Amino acid sequence: MLKKPHKGSDGAVRTVTMLELRRNAEAVLRRARRGERMVLTYRGEPVMRLEPIVAEGAAEDDAFYRLGELAEAFAGGLTNEEIDRLVYDV
C-alpha cells in the first residue's frame, strides 16, 4: 500500500518504497496515470521521482502551466482571486 502523502517543495507527493513498487507496480502505474506524483525510496532514502508524462500540447492549453506568462502580462502581479479565475475559471 502507498504511504500517506507528505508535503514536498512542489505540493503533495506520495512516497513509494522499492518493495511497494515491486509488489504493486500496476497500482503505482494507475496512480501515475491519474496524475499523481510519487517519490521512490530505497532503504528509506529518496532516489527518484515518478510522475506522469504530460501529453504534448496539454501544458499549452492549461492555464496553470502558463501562469508565469499570465502574471507577466500584469505589471502589478496577480491577486489570489485573479489567479483562481485564470486557473480554475471561477
Residue pairs with C-beta under 8 A, 6 or more apart in sequence:
1 20
1 24
2 14
2 15
2 16
2 20
2 24
2 27
2 28
2 31
2 38
3 14
3 15
3 16
3 17
3 20
4 14
5 12
5 13
5 14
6 12
6 13
6 15
7 13
8 39
10 37
11 37
13 37
13 38
13 39
13 49
14 31
14 36
14 37
14 38
14 39
15 38
15 39
15 41
15 46
16 28
16 38
16 39
16 40
16 41
16 50
17 40
17 41
17 42
18 40
18 41
18 42
18 43
20 28
21 28
21 40
28 38
28 50
31 38
32 38
32 50
32 51
32 52
33 52
34 52
35 52
36 52
37 49
37 50
37 51
37 52
38 49
38 50
38 51
39 46
39 48
39 49
39 50
40 46
40 47
40 48
40 49
40 50
41 47
59 65
59 66
60 66
63 70
63 86
63 87
63 89
64 87
67 83
67 86
67 87
70 78
70 86
71 77
71 78
74 82
78 86
84 90
